[in-house]
Amino acid sequence: MPYGWTYDSVPGAGDWMGNSRCSCALCGFAALRDLLLSVGRRPRLADLYAEVEQVRGDSFRADWRITDLIRHAATCGAPDPGIVCPDDGPEFTALQEQVGAALEKEPRKEPDLARRDGRTPCDGCAALH
């Protein structure tokens, strides 16, 4: 497998200051730092995840909502993304349309299955540490 730029702060830096592991941009198994880095690198994708959360009432992970990660990245600090993927091509537009069409349908499961009982809304940085 060739070396991927996502491990670096910017493509070609060779500094290993990017993601700790290569996976999907917003992987449900990723570490907090990697998720915050991805929110900075792919803000439109993070916003699309947030739209799904808002419409469905579900959460990105049982312990973190994507909306809390976005807020944390904006207000409490996040790693410098080094590069921001614009997600402005036809593939992303098609993804947005597919997600929009899916959100118009009834959910296939109860939305609260991914929520922890008793979770409180994000209270800032302390909620994510």
C-alpha beads as a LAMMPS data file, in Angstrom:
LAMMPS data file: protein, C-alpha beads

129 atoms
128 bonds

1 atom types
1 bond types

-500.0 500.0 xlo xhi
-500.0 500.0 ylo yhi
-500.0 500.0 zlo zhi

Masses

1 110.0

Atoms # bond

1 1 1 0.000 0.000 0.000
2 1 1 1.536 3.359 -0.960
3 1 1 2.046 6.047 1.654
4 1 1 -1.053 8.268 1.926
5 1 1 -0.939 12.044 2.307
6 1 1 -3.587 11.928 5.040
7 1 1 -0.859 10.933 7.527
8 1 1 0.832 14.307 6.969
9 1 1 -0.108 17.834 7.963
10 1 1 -0.274 18.679 4.244
11 1 1 0.281 16.447 1.217
12 1 1 3.968 15.701 0.765
13 1 1 5.119 17.055 4.140
14 1 1 6.314 13.642 5.368
15 1 1 5.878 14.851 8.961
16 1 1 3.281 12.325 10.205
17 1 1 1.280 15.199 11.771
18 1 1 -2.036 14.196 10.175
19 1 1 -4.304 11.246 10.843
20 1 1 -3.032 8.453 13.069
21 1 1 -4.596 5.882 10.769
22 1 1 -5.992 5.872 7.284
23 1 1 -9.711 5.126 7.096
24 1 1 -12.930 6.765 5.993
25 1 1 -12.903 10.547 6.412
26 1 1 -15.337 10.424 9.335
27 1 1 -14.824 6.909 10.668
28 1 1 -16.917 5.811 13.615
29 1 1 -13.864 3.999 15.006
30 1 1 -11.465 6.951 14.750
31 1 1 -9.795 8.694 17.664
32 1 1 -11.030 12.139 18.711
33 1 1 -8.011 13.944 17.194
34 1 1 -8.538 12.175 13.858
35 1 1 -12.235 13.101 13.865
36 1 1 -11.488 16.747 14.628
37 1 1 -8.893 16.766 11.861
38 1 1 -11.442 15.278 9.460
39 1 1 -14.061 17.866 10.422
40 1 1 -11.520 20.516 9.411
41 1 1 -10.455 18.742 6.242
42 1 1 -13.953 17.833 5.044
43 1 1 -16.330 20.440 6.514
44 1 1 -19.064 19.909 3.906
45 1 1 -19.082 16.182 4.624
46 1 1 -19.268 16.861 8.369
47 1 1 -22.211 19.204 7.731
48 1 1 -23.943 16.465 5.735
49 1 1 -23.501 14.055 8.665
50 1 1 -24.924 16.763 10.951
51 1 1 -27.966 17.107 8.701
52 1 1 -28.608 13.378 9.046
53 1 1 -28.315 13.663 12.834
54 1 1 -30.715 16.590 12.937
55 1 1 -33.351 15.013 10.691
56 1 1 -33.156 11.511 12.142
57 1 1 -32.401 12.359 15.757
58 1 1 -29.651 9.773 15.694
59 1 1 -26.022 10.324 16.649
60 1 1 -22.760 9.780 14.805
61 1 1 -21.524 7.551 17.627
62 1 1 -23.054 6.544 20.913
63 1 1 -20.579 8.800 22.734
64 1 1 -20.280 11.756 20.303
65 1 1 -22.635 13.649 18.086
66 1 1 -21.089 15.072 14.930
67 1 1 -22.634 18.444 15.810
68 1 1 -20.643 18.413 19.062
69 1 1 -17.453 17.553 17.168
70 1 1 -18.048 20.418 14.718
71 1 1 -18.704 22.829 17.604
72 1 1 -15.640 21.576 19.474
73 1 1 -13.437 22.025 16.400
74 1 1 -14.695 25.586 15.938
75 1 1 -14.666 26.818 19.527
76 1 1 -12.216 24.743 21.546
77 1 1 -9.512 24.189 19.004
78 1 1 -8.668 21.383 16.646
79 1 1 -5.576 20.285 14.774
80 1 1 -4.755 22.493 11.799
81 1 1 -6.262 20.595 8.872
82 1 1 -3.447 21.727 6.598
83 1 1 -5.691 21.159 3.605
84 1 1 -9.427 21.506 3.138
85 1 1 -11.129 19.266 0.606
86 1 1 -13.739 21.421 -1.128
87 1 1 -16.128 18.528 -1.869
88 1 1 -17.519 20.600 -4.720
89 1 1 -17.511 18.038 -7.513
90 1 1 -20.303 16.036 -9.085
91 1 1 -19.647 13.048 -6.807
92 1 1 -20.364 15.072 -3.677
93 1 1 -23.409 16.671 -5.266
94 1 1 -24.724 13.186 -6.076
95 1 1 -24.057 12.097 -2.473
96 1 1 -25.978 15.103 -1.136
97 1 1 -28.903 14.270 -3.391
98 1 1 -28.891 10.616 -2.307
99 1 1 -28.797 11.586 1.360
100 1 1 -31.590 14.118 0.859
101 1 1 -33.754 11.503 -0.865
102 1 1 -33.067 8.974 1.907
103 1 1 -33.976 11.506 4.596
104 1 1 -37.379 12.024 3.008
105 1 1 -38.208 8.366 3.658
106 1 1 -39.241 6.867 6.973
107 1 1 -36.269 5.648 9.052
108 1 1 -35.572 1.917 8.966
109 1 1 -34.971 1.773 12.715
110 1 1 -35.865 3.679 15.833
111 1 1 -33.649 6.816 15.800
112 1 1 -32.817 6.656 19.499
113 1 1 -31.084 3.263 19.283
114 1 1 -27.679 4.923 18.902
115 1 1 -28.185 7.339 21.790
116 1 1 -26.936 6.776 25.292
117 1 1 -29.601 7.125 27.940
118 1 1 -29.273 10.330 29.885
119 1 1 -26.906 12.048 27.458
120 1 1 -26.864 15.791 27.907
121 1 1 -26.203 18.260 25.110
122 1 1 -22.606 19.315 24.541
123 1 1 -21.420 21.711 27.221
124 1 1 -18.248 22.679 25.366
125 1 1 -14.816 21.123 25.504
126 1 1 -15.397 19.202 28.743
127 1 1 -18.041 17.042 27.060
128 1 1 -15.482 15.555 24.679
129 1 1 -12.656 14.827 27.097

Bonds

1 1 1 2
2 1 2 3
3 1 3 4
4 1 4 5
5 1 5 6
6 1 6 7
7 1 7 8
8 1 8 9
9 1 9 10
10 1 10 11
11 1 11 12
12 1 12 13
13 1 13 14
14 1 14 15
15 1 15 16
16 1 16 17
17 1 17 18
18 1 18 19
19 1 19 20
20 1 20 21
21 1 21 22
22 1 22 23
23 1 23 24
24 1 24 25
25 1 25 26
26 1 26 27
27 1 27 28
28 1 28 29
29 1 29 30
30 1 30 31
31 1 31 32
32 1 32 33
33 1 33 34
34 1 34 35
35 1 35 36
36 1 36 37
37 1 37 38
38 1 38 39
39 1 39 40
40 1 40 41
41 1 41 42
42 1 42 43
43 1 43 44
44 1 44 45
45 1 45 46
46 1 46 47
47 1 47 48
48 1 48 49
49 1 49 50
50 1 50 51
51 1 51 52
52 1 52 53
53 1 53 54
54 1 54 55
55 1 55 56
56 1 56 57
57 1 57 58
58 1 58 59
59 1 59 60
60 1 60 61
61 1 61 62
62 1 62 63
63 1 63 64
64 1 64 65
65 1 65 66
66 1 66 67
67 1 67 68
68 1 68 69
69 1 69 70
70 1 70 71
71 1 71 72
72 1 72 73
73 1 73 74
74 1 74 75
75 1 75 76
76 1 76 77
77 1 77 78
78 1 78 79
79 1 79 80
80 1 80 81
81 1 81 82
82 1 82 83
83 1 83 84
84 1 84 85
85 1 85 86
86 1 86 87
87 1 87 88
88 1 88 89
89 1 89 90
90 1 90 91
91 1 91 92
92 1 92 93
93 1 93 94
94 1 94 95
95 1 95 96
96 1 96 97
97 1 97 98
98 1 98 99
99 1 99 100
100 1 100 101
101 1 101 102
102 1 102 103
103 1 103 104
104 1 104 105
105 1 105 106
106 1 106 107
107 1 107 108
108 1 108 109
109 1 109 110
110 1 110 111
111 1 111 112
112 1 112 113
113 1 113 114
114 1 114 115
115 1 115 116
116 1 116 117
117 1 117 118
118 1 118 119
119 1 119 120
120 1 120 121
121 1 121 122
122 1 122 123
123 1 123 124
124 1 124 125
125 1 125 126
126 1 126 127
127 1 127 128
128 1 128 129
